[in-house]
Every structure is written in C-alpha cells, then in structure tokens.
Amino acid sequence: MSRTVLAIDIGSTKICAIIAEIADDGSVAITGAGTSKAQGLKKGSITNIELASKSIKTALNDAKRVSGSDVRTAVVSISGAYTKSLNSNGIVNIQNKEISFKEIERVMHTSLYNANIPNEYDVLHALPFNFKVDDQDFIEDPLGMNASRLEVETHIITTQKSNLNNLKKAVRGAGVEVENIVLNGYASSIATLNQDEKELGVAVIDMGGNTSNITIHSGNSIRYNDFLGVGSNHVTSDLSMALHTPLNIADSVKLSYGSLLTPSNELIELPIIGDENTTHEVSLEVVHNVIFARVEETLMILAQFIENSGLKDQLGAGIVLTGGFSKMEGIRDLAVATFGSVPVRLAKPIEMDGLFDNLRSAEFSSAIGLVMYSAKYYTPYEIDVNKRVRHSNEAPVAESNVNFSNEPEIPIAPANEEEKLETMVTLPSKKEKKSDEAGAFSKFWNWATQLF
C-alpha cells in the first residue's frame, strides 16, 4: 500500500510543491511538481498571507495537474529566519533494566521539559545528539540495551508562535492542511548528505534567493543552525546600483555573465535606470568585481557563523553548498579560499524515481528533502512540531488520524511492546507531568510506609 504525500517548500523567491508516492519499503516516486514565484514573503517569512496563499495555490495546482491526485495534507518547510536554538538534557532511571521505546520517549520528553523555552516560542524539532547509557557516551541507538540509567542531550530548534501560525494560515488559504513543519536547512541536509558526511561532521549551507541557511551536523544529528538574510538577489541589487540599470536587466547580466573566475574586459551595453531608451557601456570587469565583493562578503559571514558555533574542529567532511546561489561559476574555489583548507562540495538533491529534470538542480534540495522526510529519512529519533516522538522505524500515521488542533490527543497505550514501538507519542503538558509525578510519589510513599 503506497501513500501519497505533498511537500511544499516555501522559499524566499520561489514556492515549490511536489507530490510523491511512498511505497511500504520507503522508496519514493515523484508524480507531480509545480513551482511559482514567491509573493507575500520577505527573507523567508510571510509578510502578506493572502499573496502567499495565492503563490502556494499556483504551485499546488500545477503539481496536482501533473500527478492527477488530490492531496489534502502537506509537509511544509519553514525558514530559519526567526528560529532560536538551545541545547537541553534529560535523565531517566530504567526500572526493568532494559531500554524500551517508552524510556527513550520519556527521556526525550524530560529534556524538552527541562528546556527553558520562551513563552512566545514553539518547538519545531527536538533532535537528540548524544544518548548516554549508564556512563557510556554517544550511543547510536539505545533501544534494547541493558542499563539502569538513560541520559540524552538534545538540540532544540524553536520558532515564534506567530511565525508558525501565519505559515499554517497561508497554507490553509491554499486549501491544504499542514501535517508537519520542517526547518528548511534540515530538509536540505536530508536531500544532500550521505551517511559518511553526517558521521564525520559537516556544515550544510543552503544559499537561496534572499536567504542563506546553515546547519551543522555532527554524529548524525543537527548540532547548530543559523540564518543569514543574504542571497543571490542581493547580487542583483548590487549590480543594479553599480551599473545604474533596472533590476530585471541586472538580473539577466548576473545570469549571463555572473562568474567568480577571472574577468574579461569586454564591454556590454546596458539601459540606464529611469531612462530605458538611453544605453551606456559597462566593462565586464566591473560586473565581476561587484559580484565577487558580495559573494566573498557572504561567505566570510558564513565562515564566522561556523567559527562561532564552536564546532569547527568537528567538520571532518567539510562544507556542502547547495541552493540556487551555489550554482554561480567559481563559487567552490572562492569558498575553499574563504573557509580555509576544508573540503567544499557543491550538492544537488539525491536521485529518486520520477525526479523531473528541472528538480535535479541545487535550488530544489529543500523541496526534495521534505519528500524524503515524509518517507522517514530523518534522524533515528526526534520530537516534531506536533510534539510527537518520531523514529525511523515507525508505522506511518493514517491521514484521518492526523489531528490539527493545537493540543494533540494522547493515544491510548497499546497492549504489547511491539505495537508500542510503532506508535507516536504525544508530549504531555506540564500540568499532566506534575500530576504523574504526584501519583508516582504517593505510590512510593505507600510502599515506604508498608516497608517500615
């Protein structure tokens, strides 16, 4: 039984909708795709819900037309623009000395409970980067291990509640419910990284039209994420100002002559801004210098982000550049020079069935990553935006069970252990947690009084 999924990547310059079939074995076949120019968005966040809805609808209708299927729920990307990240940890004791999925959930919930999340923020992802079994560090998967104590360190990515709600409203306006929300930098890394790179440690930089997102992976999990509001459109506006030419002309100059390699001193004729009938000559050397200065500055700021992350010495696999901006000729050499003797790779999304030619390009990494996320290509364990613990071996949730209210329902615990492994668990609220603790304490008190 295959299921149909819809992924909507909301970028700063374009919106991409992809419909795919996911088979039981996890293989993905793309059946439809559509893109539209992003409107009502600035630097990756929504500034006009109505315009954003229209753009989403345009991309969505194209994808539906190609695939011939009607999907009602979507996995949507969110920009790193207003995210805040923090690390937290949790410890639980293991009663029956064997770690079951229930204990892994408990410890992850505890780490989330212990995190100091500001009121106006909501959790986007809680990603464990270090499981500790008794005193043994960096356990890949603690499931089934013998232990008396389980600890976890988690990287928690949060975003403003208003940001999440506006995104949901815009998607709902296009006639689709939001099933899950994924950080776009996380989605890009799912689509571009291989297993070795994740294990050795790698920084993924998704360079888009108006934004650049960076995520650092170390030991299979995201350890750091940041956002820079600069992209290839800034090169266009720099050219427009430096060459006194309209933005659309500056953009075609960038696309035709944009290169970071040695410039030629050829001359080109360009119309003057405000007086399009008059032209003037411009040397390609000037074009090169303007582009070079902006790209170099952008890469230097990103290098500073890596420096500030404190994880620079853990980037064994170096840096992966993806996104539309990374297609500029010569960017790899400049990146190697700027980041200082670390390997740099330019990445396109991973190949899959039905991948249309136009989706094979670097600017679709995030969209393809969303489809792969729906097919469970995520970290072995994580808590998602719906406060559910996900794990890579879980059974898919039937669409009708997806609950879109803000308070997720608590599923009834299954009878046997195997079923338990395949459920998604809802994070209890703090009140429920305290009453649970109170219950446990009264049981302990009764036991203690009987003992003495």
C-alpha positions as CSV (number, residue, x, y, z in Angstrom):
1,M,0.0,0.0,0.0
2,S,1.7,3.2,-1.1
3,R,0.6,6.6,0.3
4,T,0.6,9.9,-1.4
5,V,2.4,12.8,0.2
6,L,2.6,16.5,-0.6
7,A,5.6,18.6,0.2
8,I,5.5,22.4,-0.1
9,D,8.9,24.2,0.1
10,I,8.3,27.9,0.9
11,G,11.4,29.7,-0.2
12,S,12.3,33.4,-0.3
13,T,12.0,33.6,-4.0
14,K,10.0,30.6,-5.2
15,I,7.5,28.1,-3.9
16,C,7.8,24.5,-4.9
17,A,5.1,21.9,-4.4
18,I,5.9,18.2,-5.0
19,I,3.5,15.2,-4.9
20,A,5.1,11.8,-4.4
21,E,4.1,8.2,-3.8
22,I,5.8,6.5,-0.9
23,A,5.8,2.7,-1.0
24,D,5.9,0.5,2.1
25,D,9.6,-0.2,1.7
26,G,10.2,3.6,1.9
27,S,11.0,4.1,-1.8
28,V,9.8,7.4,-3.2
29,A,8.4,8.1,-6.7
30,I,7.6,11.7,-7.6
31,T,4.4,12.0,-9.6
32,G,3.9,15.8,-9.8
33,A,5.6,19.1,-9.2
34,G,4.9,22.8,-9.6
35,T,6.7,26.0,-8.9
36,S,5.6,29.6,-8.6
37,K,7.3,32.9,-7.8
38,A,7.0,33.6,-4.1
39,Q,4.9,36.6,-3.2
40,G,3.9,37.9,0.2
41,L,7.3,36.7,1.6
42,K,10.3,38.6,2.8
43,K,13.5,36.9,3.8
44,G,11.7,33.6,4.1
45,S,8.9,34.7,6.4
46,I,5.3,35.6,5.5
47,T,4.5,39.3,5.2
48,N,1.2,39.0,3.3
49,I,-0.9,35.9,4.0
50,E,-3.3,36.4,1.0
51,L,-0.5,36.8,-1.5
52,A,1.5,33.9,0.0
53,S,-1.7,31.7,-0.3
54,K,-2.1,32.6,-4.0
55,S,1.5,31.7,-4.7
56,I,1.2,28.4,-2.8
57,K,-2.0,27.6,-4.7
58,T,-0.4,28.3,-8.1
59,A,2.4,25.8,-7.4
60,L,0.0,23.3,-5.8
61,N,-2.4,23.3,-8.8
62,D,0.4,22.7,-11.2
63,A,1.6,19.7,-9.1
64,K,-1.9,18.3,-8.9
65,R,-2.5,18.7,-12.6
66,V,0.7,16.7,-13.4
67,S,0.1,14.0,-10.8
68,G,-3.6,13.7,-11.1
69,S,-4.1,13.2,-7.4
70,D,-5.7,15.4,-4.8
71,V,-3.8,15.6,-1.6
72,R,-5.3,17.4,1.4
73,T,-2.4,17.5,3.9
74,A,1.2,18.7,3.4
75,V,4.6,18.7,4.9
76,V,5.8,22.3,4.7
77,S,9.2,23.9,5.1
78,I,9.8,26.9,7.4
79,S,12.7,29.4,7.1
80,G,15.3,29.6,9.8
81,A,14.7,33.4,9.9
82,Y,13.1,33.6,13.3
83,T,14.3,30.4,14.9
84,K,16.2,30.2,18.2
85,S,18.1,27.1,19.2
86,L,19.1,25.8,22.6
87,N,20.6,22.6,24.0
88,S,18.9,20.7,26.8
89,N,19.3,17.3,28.5
90,G,17.2,14.7,30.4
91,I,17.9,11.7,32.6
92,V,15.6,8.8,33.4
93,N,16.0,5.6,35.5
94,I,15.3,2.3,33.8
95,Q,13.1,0.2,36.1
96,N,13.3,-3.1,34.4
97,K,16.9,-2.7,33.3
98,E,16.1,-2.8,29.5
99,I,15.6,0.3,27.4
100,S,12.3,0.2,25.5
101,F,10.9,2.8,23.2
102,K,8.9,4.1,26.2
103,E,12.1,5.0,28.1
104,I,13.6,6.8,25.0
105,E,10.4,8.8,24.8
106,R,10.4,9.6,28.5
107,V,14.0,10.8,28.4
108,M,13.4,13.0,25.3
109,H,10.2,14.4,26.9
110,T,12.3,15.1,30.0
111,S,14.9,17.0,28.0
112,L,12.2,19.1,26.4
113,Y,10.5,19.7,29.8
114,N,13.9,20.8,31.2
115,A,14.5,23.3,28.4
116,N,14.0,26.9,29.0
117,I,11.7,27.8,26.0
118,P,10.5,31.4,25.9
119,N,6.7,31.8,26.1
120,E,6.2,33.2,22.6
121,Y,8.2,30.3,21.0
122,D,7.1,26.8,19.9
123,V,9.2,23.7,19.4
124,L,10.0,22.9,15.8
125,H,12.4,20.0,16.3
126,A,14.0,18.4,19.3
127,L,16.9,16.3,18.0
128,P,18.9,14.1,20.3
129,F,22.7,14.3,19.5
130,N,24.0,12.2,22.4
131,F,22.4,9.2,24.2
132,K,24.3,8.2,27.3
133,V,23.6,4.7,28.7
134,D,24.8,4.5,32.3
135,D,28.2,6.2,31.8
136,Q,28.8,5.3,28.2
137,D,28.7,8.3,25.8
138,F,27.5,8.7,22.2
139,I,25.3,5.5,21.9
140,E,23.9,5.5,18.4
141,D,20.6,3.8,19.3
142,P,20.0,2.8,23.0
143,L,16.9,0.7,22.1
144,G,17.0,-2.8,23.7
145,M,20.2,-2.1,25.7
146,N,20.7,-3.2,29.3
147,A,21.1,-0.2,31.6
148,S,19.9,1.4,34.9
149,R,20.1,4.9,33.6
150,L,19.5,6.7,30.3
151,E,20.6,10.2,29.5
152,V,20.1,12.4,26.4
153,E,21.4,15.7,25.1
154,T,19.1,17.4,22.7
155,H,19.4,20.2,20.2
156,I,16.0,22.0,20.3
157,I,15.0,24.3,17.5
158,T,12.2,26.7,18.3
159,T,10.4,29.4,16.2
160,Q,8.0,32.2,17.1
161,K,4.4,31.0,17.5
162,S,3.2,33.8,15.3
163,N,5.5,32.7,12.5
164,L,4.1,29.1,12.7
165,N,0.5,30.3,12.8
166,N,1.0,32.6,9.8
167,L,2.6,29.8,7.8
168,K,-0.3,27.5,8.7
169,K,-2.9,30.2,7.7
170,A,-1.2,30.8,4.3
171,V,-1.1,27.0,3.5
172,R,-4.7,26.6,4.7
173,G,-5.7,29.5,2.4
174,A,-4.4,27.4,-0.5
175,G,-6.9,24.6,0.5
176,V,-4.4,22.3,2.3
177,E,-3.9,21.4,6.0
178,V,-0.4,21.4,7.5
179,E,0.5,17.9,8.7
180,N,4.1,18.7,9.6
181,I,6.6,21.6,9.5
182,V,10.3,21.1,8.9
183,L,13.2,23.6,9.1
184,N,14.3,24.2,5.5
185,G,18.0,23.8,6.4
186,Y,17.2,20.3,7.9
187,A,15.3,19.4,4.8
188,S,18.2,20.5,2.5
189,S,20.6,18.3,4.5
190,I,18.3,15.3,4.2
191,A,18.4,15.6,0.4
192,T,22.1,16.3,0.0
193,L,24.2,14.5,2.7
194,N,25.4,10.9,2.7
195,Q,25.9,8.8,5.8
196,D,29.7,9.3,6.0
197,E,29.4,13.1,5.9
198,K,26.9,13.0,8.7
199,E,29.1,10.8,10.9
200,L,32.3,12.8,10.2
201,G,30.6,16.1,10.8
202,V,29.6,18.6,8.1
203,A,28.1,22.0,7.6
204,V,25.3,22.4,5.0
205,I,24.8,25.9,3.6
206,D,21.6,26.3,1.5
207,M,22.2,29.6,-0.4
208,G,18.9,30.8,-1.8
209,G,17.5,34.0,-3.4
210,N,17.2,36.2,-0.3
211,T,18.5,33.9,2.5
212,S,21.3,31.5,3.3
213,N,20.6,28.8,5.9
214,I,23.4,26.9,7.7
215,T,23.1,23.7,9.7
216,I,26.0,21.8,11.2
217,H,25.7,18.0,11.6
218,S,27.9,16.0,13.9
219,G,27.3,12.4,14.7
220,N,24.0,12.0,12.7
221,S,22.2,15.0,14.3
222,I,22.0,18.7,13.8
223,R,24.1,20.5,16.4
224,Y,23.8,24.1,15.2
225,N,21.6,26.1,12.9
226,D,21.7,29.7,11.8
227,F,20.3,32.1,9.2
228,L,21.7,34.9,7.1
229,G,19.3,37.2,5.3
230,V,21.6,37.4,2.2
231,G,21.1,35.6,-1.1
232,S,21.6,35.9,-4.8
233,N,19.1,38.7,-5.2
234,H,21.5,40.9,-3.2
235,V,24.0,40.4,-6.1
236,T,21.2,41.6,-8.5
237,S,20.5,44.8,-6.5
238,D,24.3,45.5,-6.1
239,L,24.7,45.2,-9.9
240,S,21.6,47.4,-10.4
241,M,23.1,50.2,-8.3
242,A,26.7,49.9,-9.5
243,L,25.7,49.8,-13.2
244,H,22.7,52.2,-12.9
245,T,20.5,49.7,-14.7
246,P,17.0,48.3,-13.9
247,L,16.7,45.3,-11.7
248,N,15.5,42.9,-14.4
249,I,18.4,43.9,-16.6
250,A,20.8,43.5,-13.7
251,D,19.4,40.0,-13.1
252,S,20.0,38.9,-16.7
253,V,23.5,40.3,-16.5
254,K,24.1,38.2,-13.4
255,L,22.7,35.1,-15.1
256,S,24.6,35.6,-18.4
257,Y,28.0,36.9,-17.1
258,G,27.9,36.1,-13.4
259,S,31.1,34.3,-12.7
260,L,33.8,34.5,-9.9
261,L,36.6,33.3,-12.3
262,T,39.0,35.8,-14.0
263,P,37.1,38.6,-15.6
264,S,37.3,39.7,-19.2
265,N,37.5,43.3,-20.1
266,E,34.8,43.1,-22.8
267,L,32.2,45.9,-22.8
268,I,28.4,45.4,-22.8
269,E,25.6,47.9,-23.5
270,L,23.0,48.4,-20.8
271,P,20.0,50.6,-20.5
272,I,20.1,53.4,-17.8
273,I,17.7,53.2,-14.9
274,G,14.8,55.6,-15.3
275,D,15.6,56.3,-18.9
276,E,15.5,52.9,-20.6
277,N,15.9,54.3,-24.1
278,T,19.4,55.5,-23.3
279,T,22.2,53.0,-23.0
280,H,25.7,53.1,-21.7
281,E,28.7,50.8,-21.9
282,V,29.9,48.8,-18.9
283,S,33.0,46.7,-18.6
284,L,32.6,43.0,-17.6
285,E,35.4,43.6,-15.1
286,V,33.1,46.0,-13.2
287,V,30.4,43.3,-13.2
288,H,32.9,40.7,-11.9
289,N,34.2,43.0,-9.1
290,V,30.7,43.8,-7.9
291,I,29.6,40.1,-7.8
292,F,32.9,39.0,-6.3
293,A,32.7,41.5,-3.5
294,R,29.2,40.5,-2.5
295,V,29.8,36.7,-2.7
296,E,33.1,37.0,-0.8
297,E,31.4,39.0,2.0
298,T,28.5,36.5,2.2
299,L,31.0,33.6,2.5
300,M,33.0,35.4,5.1
301,I,30.0,36.0,7.3
302,L,29.0,32.3,7.0
303,A,32.6,31.3,7.9
304,Q,32.2,33.5,11.0
305,F,29.0,31.5,11.9
306,I,30.9,28.3,11.7
307,E,33.6,29.8,13.9
308,N,31.0,31.0,16.5
309,S,29.3,27.6,16.5
310,G,32.3,26.1,18.4
311,L,32.0,23.0,16.2
312,K,34.6,24.0,13.5
313,D,37.0,21.3,14.6
314,Q,34.3,18.6,14.2
315,L,33.7,19.3,10.4
316,G,35.6,16.2,9.2
317,A,33.6,16.1,5.9
318,G,33.9,19.9,5.4
319,I,31.2,22.0,3.9
320,V,28.4,21.3,1.5
321,L,27.0,24.1,-0.6
322,T,23.5,23.8,-2.1
323,G,20.7,26.1,-3.2
324,G,20.3,28.3,-6.3
325,F,23.1,30.8,-5.3
326,S,25.6,27.9,-5.1
327,K,25.4,27.4,-8.9
328,M,27.4,30.6,-9.5
329,E,30.5,29.7,-11.6
330,G,33.7,29.6,-9.4
331,I,31.9,29.7,-6.0
332,R,33.6,26.5,-4.9
333,D,37.1,27.9,-5.3
334,L,36.2,31.1,-3.5
335,A,34.6,29.0,-0.7
336,V,37.7,26.9,-0.3
337,A,39.8,30.1,0.0
338,T,37.3,31.7,2.4
339,F,36.6,28.7,4.7
340,G,40.3,27.9,4.9
341,S,41.5,24.4,3.9
342,V,38.3,22.5,4.5
343,P,36.8,20.3,1.7
344,V,33.9,22.1,-0.1
345,R,31.4,20.1,-2.1
346,L,28.6,21.5,-4.3
347,A,25.5,19.4,-3.9
348,K,22.3,18.6,-5.8
349,P,19.4,16.6,-4.3
350,I,19.7,12.8,-4.2
351,E,18.4,10.9,-7.3
352,M,14.9,9.3,-7.0
353,D,12.2,7.8,-9.2
354,G,10.3,10.3,-11.3
355,L,12.7,13.1,-10.5
356,F,11.9,15.6,-13.2
357,D,14.9,17.1,-14.9
358,N,14.2,20.6,-13.6
359,L,14.1,19.3,-10.0
360,R,17.6,17.9,-10.3
361,S,19.0,21.3,-9.7
362,A,20.5,22.6,-6.4
363,E,17.7,25.0,-5.7
364,F,15.3,22.1,-5.1
365,S,17.3,20.4,-2.3
366,S,14.9,21.6,0.4
367,A,11.8,20.5,-1.5
368,I,13.2,17.0,-2.2
369,G,14.3,16.8,1.4
370,L,10.7,17.4,2.6
371,V,9.5,14.5,0.4
372,M,12.3,12.3,1.9
373,Y,11.3,13.5,5.4
374,S,7.8,12.2,4.7
375,A,9.4,8.9,3.8
376,K,11.1,8.8,7.2
377,Y,14.6,9.8,6.2
378,Y,15.2,11.7,9.4
379,T,17.4,11.3,12.5
380,P,16.7,8.0,14.3
381,Y,14.6,9.8,17.0
382,E,13.2,13.3,17.2
383,I,10.2,15.2,18.6
384,D,8.4,17.1,15.8
385,V,6.3,20.2,15.7
386,N,3.2,18.2,16.7
387,K,5.1,17.2,19.9
388,R,5.2,13.5,18.7
389,V,8.3,11.4,19.1
390,R,9.2,10.1,15.6
391,H,11.6,7.3,14.9
392,S,12.8,5.9,11.7
393,N,11.1,2.5,12.1
394,E,7.7,3.8,13.0
395,A,4.5,2.9,11.2
396,P,3.0,5.7,9.1
397,V,0.1,7.6,10.6
398,A,-3.1,7.2,8.7
399,E,-4.1,10.6,7.3
400,S,-7.5,10.6,9.0
401,N,-5.8,10.3,12.4
402,V,-3.7,13.5,11.9
403,N,-5.0,16.0,14.5
404,F,-4.6,19.6,13.6
405,S,-5.7,21.2,16.8
406,N,-3.1,22.9,18.9
407,E,-3.5,20.3,21.7
408,P,-2.5,16.9,20.2
409,E,-4.6,14.0,21.5
410,I,-2.9,11.4,23.7
411,P,-3.0,8.0,22.1
412,I,-4.1,5.0,24.2
413,A,-1.1,2.8,25.1
414,P,-1.1,-0.4,23.0
415,A,-1.2,-3.8,24.7
416,N,2.1,-5.3,23.6
417,E,5.6,-4.0,23.3
418,E,5.9,-4.3,19.5
419,E,2.9,-2.2,18.9
420,K,4.2,0.3,21.4
421,L,7.3,0.8,19.2
422,E,5.1,1.8,16.3
423,T,3.0,4.5,18.0
424,M,3.7,8.2,18.0
425,V,3.6,9.6,21.5
426,T,2.3,13.0,22.4
427,L,4.2,15.2,24.8
428,P,2.2,15.7,27.9
429,S,1.7,19.3,29.2
430,K,3.5,20.4,32.3
431,K,0.3,20.0,34.4
432,E,-0.1,16.4,33.4
433,K,3.5,15.7,34.0
434,K,3.3,17.1,37.6
435,S,0.2,15.0,38.4
436,D,2.0,12.0,37.1
437,E,4.9,12.8,39.4
438,A,2.4,13.3,42.3
439,G,0.9,9.9,41.5
440,A,4.3,8.2,41.5
441,F,5.2,9.9,44.7
442,S,2.1,8.7,46.5
443,K,2.8,5.1,45.3
444,F,6.3,5.4,46.6
445,W,5.0,6.7,50.0
446,N,2.6,3.8,50.4
447,W,5.3,1.4,49.6
448,A,7.7,3.1,52.0
449,T,5.2,3.1,54.9
450,Q,4.5,-0.6,54.3
451,L,8.2,-1.4,54.3
452,F,8.9,0.2,57.7
